[in-house]
């Protein structure tokens, strides 16, 4: 029996800011090329630390500001990115609930 290919599941962040990552334990910041869909995932703590080093507000930065700070060129040649939160592949609804309960209690 073949295992189903799982994908990153985007999260609708209520405020559109990095602080929203605290509401979703286990999530990642997913930076995606608008042209071809190529992506890279980062732990939220790493992104917040880098934003603080750049004096861009850390958790107060919006995802649009995060995407604007990406200096890399995509393999397709584009430099237009979007950022947001996403659950990693293989994370089940049960895992999400368990992590949320652990963070809450």
C-alpha positions as CSV (number, residue, x, y, z in Angstrom):
1,X,0.0,0.0,0.0
2,X,1.5,3.3,-1.1
3,X,1.7,6.1,1.5
4,X,-0.1,9.3,0.5
5,X,2.2,12.2,-0.2
6,X,1.5,14.8,2.4
7,X,2.0,18.6,1.8
8,X,2.5,21.7,3.8
9,X,-0.9,22.9,5.0
10,X,-1.2,26.7,5.2
11,X,-2.6,28.4,8.3
12,X,-4.8,31.4,8.2
13,X,-3.0,33.6,10.7
14,X,-5.6,36.0,12.4
15,X,-3.3,39.1,12.5
16,X,-0.9,38.3,9.7
17,X,2.1,38.9,12.0
18,X,4.9,36.7,13.3
19,X,3.3,36.8,16.8
20,X,0.6,34.5,15.4
21,X,3.2,31.7,15.4
22,X,2.7,31.4,19.2
23,X,-0.9,30.5,18.6
24,X,0.1,27.5,16.5
25,X,2.8,25.4,18.2
26,X,4.7,23.2,15.8
27,X,4.1,25.4,12.8
28,X,6.8,26.8,10.4
29,X,7.2,30.0,8.5
30,X,6.9,29.0,4.8
31,X,8.5,31.4,2.3
32,X,7.1,30.7,-1.2
33,X,8.1,32.0,-4.7
34,X,5.0,33.7,-6.2
35,X,6.2,32.7,-9.7
36,X,6.8,29.0,-9.5
37,X,5.9,27.8,-6.0
38,X,9.4,26.9,-4.8
39,X,9.5,27.2,-1.0
40,X,11.7,27.1,2.0
41,X,10.5,26.5,5.6
42,X,12.0,28.1,8.7
43,X,11.2,27.7,12.4
44,X,9.4,30.8,13.7
45,X,12.0,31.4,16.4
46,X,14.7,31.6,13.9
47,X,12.8,34.2,11.8
48,X,12.0,36.3,14.8
49,X,15.6,36.3,16.0
50,X,16.8,37.4,12.5
51,X,14.1,40.2,12.4
52,X,15.3,41.4,15.8
53,X,18.9,41.5,14.6
54,X,17.7,43.6,11.6
55,X,15.7,45.8,14.0
56,X,12.4,45.0,12.2
57,X,10.3,44.4,15.2
58,X,10.6,40.6,15.7
59,X,7.2,39.3,16.5
60,X,5.5,42.5,15.4
61,X,6.7,42.1,11.8
62,X,4.0,41.2,9.2
63,X,4.4,38.3,6.8
64,X,4.6,40.9,4.0
65,X,7.7,42.4,5.7
66,X,9.2,38.9,6.2
67,X,8.7,38.2,2.5
68,X,10.2,41.6,1.5
69,X,13.4,40.7,3.5
70,X,14.1,37.6,1.5
71,X,17.2,38.4,-0.5
72,X,17.6,35.1,-2.3
73,X,16.8,34.6,-5.9
74,X,14.5,31.6,-6.6
75,X,15.8,28.8,-8.9
76,X,13.3,30.1,-11.5
77,X,15.0,33.5,-11.4
78,X,12.2,35.4,-9.7
79,X,12.7,37.5,-6.6
80,X,9.0,37.9,-5.6
81,X,8.1,36.0,-2.4
82,X,5.2,35.5,0.0
83,X,5.4,34.3,3.6
84,X,3.0,32.7,6.0
85,X,2.6,30.0,8.6
86,X,2.1,26.3,7.7
87,X,1.9,22.9,9.3
88,X,4.7,20.6,8.2
89,X,4.0,17.5,6.1
90,X,2.9,14.5,8.1
91,X,1.5,16.5,11.0
92,X,-2.0,15.2,11.8
93,X,-4.9,16.9,13.3
94,X,-4.2,14.9,16.5
95,X,-0.7,16.2,16.6
96,X,-1.9,19.8,16.2
97,X,-4.4,19.4,19.1
98,X,-1.8,17.7,21.3
99,X,0.7,20.5,20.8
100,X,-1.9,23.1,21.4
101,X,-3.0,21.5,24.6
102,X,0.6,21.2,25.8
103,X,1.2,24.9,25.1
104,X,-2.0,25.9,26.8
105,X,-1.5,23.9,29.9
